[in-house]
Amino acid sequence: MSLCLGGENPVRLTDPIIREGPQLKVDYVTCDSLGTRGMCVCIHTPDVIVTVDPGASLEPAHFPMPVERRNALLDEGDAAIRAACGRSQLVVISHYHLDHFSERRDPERYGGKTLLVKNHEGLPAKQSETARAFHDVIDGLPKETIVADGRKFKFRKTQISFSPPVWHGAEGAEPGQVIMTEVSWGKEKVIVTSDVGGPLEPATTDLIVDARARTVVVDGYPTYMLGQFATDYDLVRSIVNVCRILAAPVVKTVVLDHHMARDYRYPAFFKLVYDKARQLKKQFGTAAEVMGKTSAVLEGYQNYGPTRWHKWFPLEAADARAVLERAVAEGKLDKDWPELFDRWVA
């Protein structure tokens, strides 16, 4: 005898499970805000588990923690990645920098998995060489390896899509290009951008906004490199683009992490973004912050004090706009950037 629940359309206990609530679960496995250089995210759907960018590296010397503590966090992060991959059927490699994959022959990470990977053709020579060597090392471990650039895959009701290659930072940047990962189930969708450096490029921001994801995990601008390979006007460009992503109606959560979370000054530099998120009533912060934790770089600063930077100030709207105006006057940016700032940030 089958037991039924009441009502006009009774549901038998032998019927398929009725699912309620969100069906996409996002685990932030290793990120810089958790104390390990990387951007590994594990996404669970009712059909499949996907681990994106299963790599981790030691935080740099300016990270305000003793090297022993940084090494311990790296060991913990590496173990967490291997555990996530062990649960996953699919593993994504967005590009071939060693904080985004492990070049070791690691059965726990790659054995029996379907690898969805960035095409290494057309990458900078060193990265392409690294990719070829890696695929030789793991030969025979994965179930299959598929070049994913610009492609879509279906796993029952789960769709996994990849952007065409986008720039690792500014257009023409030396690190080359990466692919962004979208995972969707029904109306739920998460996008993991990998190393877009801000994002900086409007074309990359277009792809992120057009994806209509509820959760967006973004690589933030590398402010720790200001004065070297990073500029104040590119920082402000990244602020404009993140605020534009926050303003997308479908977006509920934006996680800004990775390069940005290596600098304990980030709450001051990204003050305008935190302000905009509060104004729009969106969830925003580093992976640690959206998990209810203190970012590792801030914890390190509080416990061990400063390393490189001893004095800084919040980046306010008038100063940020002046940076863009100066860059336009010097011919470094298109003249529409101040107007974009007024539209999305101010």
Beta strands, then each sheet from edge to edge (+ up, - down):
strand 1: 25-31
strand 2: 39-44
strand 3: 49-52
strand 4: 90-93
strand 5: 114-117
strand 6: 144-147
strand 7: 152-155
strand 8: 158-162
strand 9: 166-167
strand 10: 177-178
strand 11: 181-185
strand 12: 188-192
strand 13: 215-219
strand 14: 253-257
strand 15: 283-285
sheet 1: 1+ 2- 3+ 4+ 5+ 6+
sheet 2: 7+ 8- 11+ 12- 13- 14- 15-
sheet 3: 9+ 10-
end
